[in-house]
Amino acid sequence: MSDETLAPLRRPKLADRLVEEIRTRISSGDLKPGARLPTEQQLTEEHRVSRTVVREAVTRLAADGLVTARQGAGVFVNDRPEAMLGSLLADMTGKVSMVLNVLEVRMAIEIEAAALAAQRRTASQEADIRVAFSAFDTQLSRGEPTGAADFEFHRAIAAATSNPFYVEILDVLGRRTIPRDLVTTVSASLLQSSDYQQRLQAEHRDIMNAIIDGDATSARDAMRRHLSASQRRYQSLLHGGDLPRSAARA
């Protein structure tokens, strides 16, 4: 199994998360050109990370052209970070296009997998779906990344088909199955918000309840609504818009 396949099971690196948070503050205008970043000590205390993590994050931001360290003065947002932000947006566009391709494949696989899971799940497999669903709730309530639990939820449904090839396909897709962490360079405030993820979890609940009820038609329809809504969300990001509320509630 490749490192990419195993990625959903690992927490994001602390430095990765700090880099994304500072990038988001810059892109949103919270940290304006010329502004000084919080001190190393302030960042370690605010984010509860080590000085090593802060230094790695600052080094990467400087390499990206977003900040400049001035000896004895601190770290400052560059006066013209637009070029770098433009490249980040272009990078996000490429990633969102990849996400839409993956979603197209997932729709061809997971919609029917949900129906089969409703017909074939064992008590143990049903319990695994419930555990993954609960893990998502727990991580969300703690403000922790939910990507791993999201992946495990979909993987548990695939396992409940009792057809190992459904699981194998999701494992091959790996981290790309749950792409929020891959496209949040500029859009973290949208894709990682509590409100957004609560809507995702409401969709998960509909899928899970249909499977538990043994209702193949409802399970199929609930998975279709979930993945179709995800398509609309990422299509909106691709075209530079906000996440549509109607799609998020679908």
N, C-alpha and C positions, 0 to 999 in steps of 0.2 A: 504494500500500500504506500502511495507517495506521501511526501510531506504535505502537499496541498490537500490530499484526502483527509489527513489527520487534523488539518487546521481548525475545523469547527470545534474540536474538542479542547482546544487550547485557548486560554484567555489572551486577549491582545496584550502586547508588551506595554509596560507602563509608559515608556518613552513614546510609543506610537500614539497612545491616547493623549498625552500631553501635547505632542506636536499638533494633532488634529484640533484640540481645544484652542490652542493659540492661533492656529490658522483661521479657525472659524471666527474668533474675535477680531482678527485683522480684516477678513473679508466682509464681516457685518458692519465694520466701522466702529466697533467698540474700542479697538485699539487703532487710533488714527495714525497716518504718516507722521513721523517725527516723535511719536509717543514713546516713552520709555517703558519697557516691560517691567513687571514686578521684579524685585531683587531675587537672587538665587535663594536666599533664606525664606522670602515670602512665598515663592513657588513651592519650595519643599514643604512648608507648613500648610499652605492652602490645598495642595494636591496629595499630601501625605506620601511623598516619594522621597527618595534619597537625592543627595546632591549629584551623584553620578547620573541619575535619570534626567535631572534638569539640564546638566551640561550636555548630555547626548541630544536632548530635544533642541536646545539652543544651537548646537553645532549643525544639526540638520536644517533648521529654519534659516540659518545663515547661508548654508550651501544652496538652499532654494532661492536665495536672494530676497527673502522677506525681511530679515533683520540684519543689523550690523552691530557688533560689539565694539565699544569705544573704551580704550584702556582707562581705568579709573573712573569712568562715568556711568557705565552700565550698558544695557542692550537696548537698541532703539529700532523701531519700525522704520524701514526704508521710506524715503520720501516718495518714491514712485514704485510701489509694489505691483502696479496694475499689470505689467508685462508678465510677472510670475503668476499672478492670479489668473491671467488669461490662459496661460499654459495649463494651470490646474483645472480650469473650466473645460479646456479642450480634452484634458486627460479624463475628466469625469464623463464627458460626452462619450468618449470611446468605451469607458467602463459601463455606462448605462446601456449603450448599444449591445454590449456583450450580455448584460443582464437580461435584456429583452429577448435575445436569442435563447438564453438558458430557460427563461420562462416559457417560451414556445415549446421547448422540449419537455419541460416539466408538465405542461398542460396535457401533452399527448400521453404522459405516463401516469401522473398522480391522480387525475380525475377518475380513471378506471380503478386505480389502486385503492382509492377510498371506498368505492363500491364493493370491491372484492373483500376489503377488510371488514366491512359491515356484515358480509355473508360468512366469512371464514374465521374471524378472530377467535382465539382461545381466551380463557380467563386470564392467563398470564400475559398474553399480548395486549389485551384490553388494559390490564394494570400498567403496562409499560407506557401506553398512550397517556393514561392519567398522570403518571409520574412526570413525564416530560411536560405536560400541560401545567402541572403544579410548579415545576422548576422554573418555567417561564414567569409565572406569577411571583414567585419568591425573588427571582433576580430583578424583576421590574420594580418590586416594592423596595428593594435595597439600592436601587439606582445602579445596578450592575449590568454589564452587557448581556443581552438576551439571545444573541445569535446562536450560541451552542445549544441552548434549550429549544430554540425554534427548529434547528436542524434535527435534533433528537425526536421532536414531535413528529415531523414528517417521516423520519426514518422508521419510527415505531409503527406508523401507519403502513409503510411499505412492508415491514416485517410481518404485519398482521394479515397480509395477503397469503402468507405461507408459500410464496413464490420467491425464491432467493434472488432472482434476477432483478426484481424491483429494488431491492436493497442495494444490489451491486451497482445499479445505474446511479443511485443517489450518492453512493460512496465515490464513484468516479467523478461526479460533478463536484463533490467535496465542498469546499468553502464557497464556491460559486452558487450553491443551492440557496444560501441565505446571504445575499450580497450587501447588506447594509453597510458593513465595515469597509467594503471595497469602494464605495461611491460617496463617502461622507466627507471628503476633503473640503467641499464647499457647502454641503447640504446637511451637515450634522444636526443642525437645529431642527430640521424637518424629520429626518429618518431615525433619529435617536430620541426624539421627544417622547415623554410619557404618554401624551395624548395619542400620538401616532401608534405607539406600541400597544396601547390598550385597545385600539380599534383592531389591530392585528389579532390580539388575543380573543376578542369577541368573535372574529371569524373562525379562529381555531376552535372555540367552544361549540360553534354550530356544527363543525365537522365532527368533532369528538362525540357530541350527543347523538348525531345521526348514526355513527358507527356503533356506539353502545346500544342504541335502540334496534340495531340490526336492519336499518332502513337503507338499503343500497341506493335507491333513487335519491333520497335526501342527502346521503353522503356524497354521491357524485355531484349533485347540484351545489352543495355547500363548498366543495373543493373547487368547482368551476368558478363560483363567485369569488372565492378567495384569490385564486391565481389571476382571474380576469381583473380584479381590482388592483392587484399588484402591477399588472401590465399598465393600467391607466396611470398609476402613481409614477412609474418610472418614465412613461411617455411624457408626462407633464414635466418631470425634471429635465428630460432630454431637450424639451423645447423652452426651458428656462422659466417655467411657471411654478407656482406653489402646488403643493399636493392638493388635488381636488377633494373637497369634503364629501361629495357624493360618491366618489370612487372609494374613498377611505372607509365609508360606511356601508359599501356594497356587500 
